[in-house]
């Protein structure tokens, strides 16, 4: 317990020094074991914590030492621990993130590192001083390592306090970079800045573009539409059983009928084999690529690269709720065979391929 107390005190000070929190805001917690947790107390200043500011609680949120008062966000922490595998939670109020959240519905980072570490970060509505509706927060934290509460702050989870801190810090830095990018764009024109593709911030809808799904045509370079939007999916459109032969065949047809995927694969010399494995059912399919074309689909797991994961995470990926590359970074999906640096050289065609595959309805 003493070691964990020192860890919470240390990372609370780091949060303060990085200006991710001020005053008496924010709270930190960690699993202890045996159904107990250690959490910062009410009105505890994270930058100046002492052991007296830390409260051990049971799974009902009651303090083991009766005179102590745990954070008012204790119900949020307990709900997250119950609904996820998080070992630690950090909830703070980063100023750049707070400002950004007031006018947006999600945040998409600028840099590759940020995109595939934190991914597109959801911004959830928050209308009370403390989080009273925890269900949506828990649902999103199962898929994202950090989320934003609109006008309130961030919630980050991790296997330890260091990871939760770094995710929080990375998100604040990513939002700061977005503001710098917007300022730079504004300084080059006297007109009101307009995003070209609508992919940085989601409060403005992206321009519709023809695509390859079904009878729809393809325009190379056009952004893929939201596969969940009513304008894309018709009510009678067929949904495939996840990892069925029909599903995999539809994925093959989708890639082979897309001019952009073929061009990216041809330009990048995409010649390899990729196996997708569902660990729950042992369903396993291998796609063979030759210069940007899928030439063979076979049952089995003998590909040069093997990506493995539980059905829950594959469903999230193919329903466009979880980025496959971020899922691999988080460990939800696993590169069971092959080396990441080799796979990365075909990032562009595989990025396009998964975007197309996420358009195929599943059940």
Residue pairs with C-beta under 8 A, 6 or more apart in sequence:
1 32
1 38
1 56
4 30
4 32
4 38
5 38
5 51
5 54
7 30
7 160
7 161
8 28
8 30
8 38
8 40
8 49
8 54
8 161
9 49
9 50
9 51
9 54
11 28
11 90
11 161
11 162
11 164
11 165
12 28
12 40
12 46
12 47
12 49
13 46
13 47
13 48
13 49
14 165
15 21
15 26
15 28
15 46
15 47
15 90
15 92
15 165
15 168
16 22
16 45
16 46
16 47
16 48
17 47
18 169
18 172
19 94
19 95
20 26
20 92
20 93
20 94
20 168
20 169
20 172
21 46
21 47
21 92
21 93
21 94
22 47
22 93
23 45
24 43
24 44
24 45
25 46
25 92
25 93
25 153
26 40
26 46
26 90
26 91
26 92
26 93
26 153
27 39
27 40
27 44
27 46
27 71
27 73
27 77
27 91
28 39
28 40
28 46
28 88
28 89
28 90
28 91
28 161
29 37
29 38
29 39
29 40
29 71
29 77
29 88
29 89
30 37
30 38
30 39
30 87
30 88
30 89
30 161
31 37
31 81
31 87
31 88
32 38
32 56
35 58
35 59
36 56
36 57
36 58
36 59
36 64
37 56
37 57
37 58
37 59
37 77
37 78
37 81
38 54
38 55
38 56
38 57
39 54
39 55
39 57
39 70
39 71
39 74
39 77
40 46
40 49
40 53
40 54
40 55
40 70
40 71
41 53
41 54
41 55
41 68
41 69
41 70
41 71
42 69
42 70
42 71
42 72
44 53
44 54
44 71
45 53
46 92
55 63
55 64
55 65
55 68
55 69
55 70
55 71
56 63
56 64
56 65
57 63
57 64
57 70
57 74
58 64
59 78
59 82
61 70
61 74
61 75
61 78
63 69
63 70
71 77
72 129
72 130
73 91
73 130
73 131
75 130
75 131
75 132
75 134
76 91
76 130
76 131
76 134
76 137
76 155
77 89
77 91
79 134
79 135
79 137
79 138
80 86
80 89
80 134
80 137
80 138
80 141
80 155
80 157
81 89
82 138
83 138
83 139
83 141
83 142
84 138
84 141
84 142
84 157
86 141
86 157
86 158
87 157
87 158
87 159
87 160
88 157
88 158
88 159
88 160
88 161
88 163
88 164
89 155
89 156
89 157
89 164
90 154
90 155
90 156
90 158
90 161
90 164
90 165
90 168
91 153
91 154
91 155
91 156
92 153
92 154
92 168
93 152
93 153
93 154
94 153
94 154
94 168
94 171
94 172
94 175
95 172
96 172
96 175
96 176
96 179
97 107
97 148
97 153
97 154
97 171
97 172
97 175
98 151
98 152
98 153
100 107
100 148
100 175
100 178
100 179
101 107
101 123
101 148
101 149
101 150
101 151
101 152
102 150
102 151
103 203
104 123
104 201
104 202
104 203
105 122
105 123
105 202
105 203
106 120
106 121
106 122
106 123
106 201
106 202
107 120
107 121
107 123
107 148
107 171
107 174
107 175
107 178
107 201
108 115
108 120
108 121
108 199
108 200
108 201
108 202
109 115
109 118
109 119
109 121
109 174
109 177
109 178
110 174
110 177
110 178
110 181
110 200
111 174
111 177
114 170
114 171
114 173
114 174
114 177
115 323
115 325
115 326
116 323
116 325
116 326
116 329
117 145
117 167
117 170
117 326
117 329
118 144
118 145
118 146
118 167
118 170
118 171
118 174
118 326
119 144
119 322
119 323
119 326
120 323
121 144
121 146
121 147
121 148
121 171
122 140
122 144
122 147
122 148
123 147
123 148
123 149
123 150
124 136
124 137
124 140
124 147
124 148
124 149
124 150
125 150
126 149
126 150
126 151
126 152
131 137
131 149
131 152
137 147
137 149
137 155
140 147
141 147
141 155
141 157
143 316
143 321
143 322
145 156
145 157
145 158
145 163
145 167
145 330
146 154
146 155
146 156
146 157
146 167
146 168
146 171
147 154
147 155
148 154
148 171
149 155
154 168
154 171
154 172
156 164
156 165
156 167
156 168
156 171
157 164
158 164
158 165
158 166
158 167
178 200
178 201
181 200
182 193
185 193
186 193
195 201
195 204
197 206
197 207
197 223
198 204
198 205
198 206
198 207
198 223
199 206
199 223
206 223
206 225
206 226
207 223
208 225
208 231
209 219
209 222
209 223
209 225
210 216
210 217
210 218
210 219
210 222
211 217
211 218
211 219
211 222
211 224
211 225
211 232
211 359
212 218
212 254
212 257
212 258
212 259
212 356
213 232
213 254
213 356
213 359
213 360
214 237
218 257
218 258
218 259
218 260
220 259
220 260
220 263
221 260
222 260
224 355
224 356
224 358
224 359
225 231
225 232
225 359
226 232
226 320
227 233
227 320
227 358
227 359
227 360
227 361
228 319
228 320
232 359
233 361
237 361
238 361
239 361
239 362
239 363
240 246
240 247
240 250
240 360
240 361
240 362
240 363
241 247
241 362
241 363
242 278
242 311
242 314
242 315
242 318
242 362
242 363
243 276
243 278
243 281
243 283
243 285
243 311
243 314
244 283
245 299
247 360
247 362
248 285
248 287
248 297
249 297
250 360
251 287
251 356
251 357
251 360
252 287
252 294
252 297
254 356
254 357
254 359
254 360
255 261
255 294
255 353
255 356
255 357
256 262
256 293
256 294
258 352
258 356
260 352
261 292
261 349
261 352
261 353
261 356
262 292
262 293
263 292
264 270
264 292
264 348
264 349
264 352
265 289
265 291
265 292
265 293
265 346
265 349
266 291
266 292
267 292
268 292
268 345
268 346
268 348
268 349
269 291
270 289
270 291
270 292
270 346
270 349
271 289
271 290
271 291
272 289
272 303
272 304
272 305
272 346
273 286
273 287
273 288
273 289
273 302
273 303
273 304
273 305
274 286
274 287
274 289
274 303
274 304
274 305
274 306
274 307
274 350
275 284
275 285
275 286
275 287
275 300
275 301
275 302
275 303
275 305
275 306
275 307
275 337
276 284
276 285
276 286
276 287
276 307
276 314
277 283
277 284
277 301
277 306
277 307
277 308
277 309
277 336
278 284
278 309
278 310
278 311
278 314
279 308
279 309
279 310
279 311
280 310
280 311
281 311
284 299
284 300
284 301
285 297
285 298
285 299
285 300
286 297
286 298
286 299
286 300
286 301
286 302
286 303
287 294
287 296
287 297
287 303
288 294
288 295
288 296
288 297
288 298
288 303
289 295
292 349
303 337
303 338
304 337
304 338
305 335
305 337
305 338
305 342
305 343
306 335
306 336
306 337
306 338
307 324
307 328
307 333
307 334
307 335
307 336
308 333
308 334
308 336
309 317
309 327
309 332
309 333
309 334
310 332
313 322
313 327
313 332
313 333
314 333
315 362
316 322
316 327
316 332
317 323
317 324
317 327
317 333
317 354
317 358
318 357
318 358
318 360
318 362
319 358
319 362
320 358
322 332
324 333
324 354
325 351
327 333
328 334
328 335
328 340
335 343
343 350
